[in-house]
Amino acid sequence: MTINIPLDSELAGVLQMFDRPLKDTARELIVLELYRQGKISSGKAAELAGMPRIAFIQHSSALGIPFFDMTEEEWQAEVDRVRKL
């Protein structure tokens, strides 16, 4: 499916700074945002981005998107659970 999205010249200029085809940059940013919001898994995001899952996880982590998204309480409960094993 192809969708045409009108962009103002300022946004198009910013996206062109990535030194990649605009459609590739837009696709990556959409996939990253869907993953960041928890709408898609890391495996699905990697598939949509066209890269191995571990590479996607590393790339998104380098951009500040955590692989584990837990509250402090969730993390502590997980630590406690593991310690009981």
N, C-alpha and C positions, 0 to 999 in steps of 0.2 A: 504494500500500500504506500502511496506517496501522498504526502500532505504538504501543501504550500503554506508557509507561515510568513506573513509580511513582517519585516524587521526594519526599524528605523535605521538610518545610516550610522548613528552613534553606536548602537548595539552591534550592528554588523561589523563595524570597525574594530570593536573590542574582541569579538569572536575571531576575526581574522588575525589578531595578534598571536593566536596559538600556532600560527604557521602550518596549519593543516587545512584540508578542505572543510568548509563551513559545515557541511552536513555531518562529517565525522565528529567535529567538535560538539555540535548540537546533540548528536546521538549519545556521546559519552556523558555530557552534562545531564541529560535526561535520565540515563541509566543510573548514574551516580546519585542523583536526587531521589529516584524511586527506591534505591537501595538504602540510602540514608534514612528515609522515612519508614523503612521496614515494609514497604509494599511488595518488594520482591526479595528473594533469597540471594545469597552471594553466588550460588551456582547459576541461578537464572540471570543475574546481572552479568556474570562472566560470559555466559553464552551470548547474551545480547551485545556485549562489548567486543565479542570475538577474541577472547583471550582465555588462557587457562584460569581455573578458579583461584589457585594460589597467587597468580600474578595479579588478578583483580583485587584480592584481599590486600595484598601488599600495596598496590597502587592506591586504593581507596584509603587505607590506613595512613599512607604518606600524605594524603590530602586532609587528614584529620577526621576521617569517618571511621569510628571504631568498629572492630569486628564483633566484640562483645558489647552489648548495650544494656548494662544492668545498673540498677540503683545501688547505692551503698548497702542497703538492707538486703537486696537480692544477692549481691556479691558475698556478704557475710554469711547468709544462709547456705550458699553453695560451699563456701570454705568450711563451715561447720559440718555439712553433710559429708564432704570428702574426708575430713579428719576422723569421722566416726567409722569409716570403712576399714 
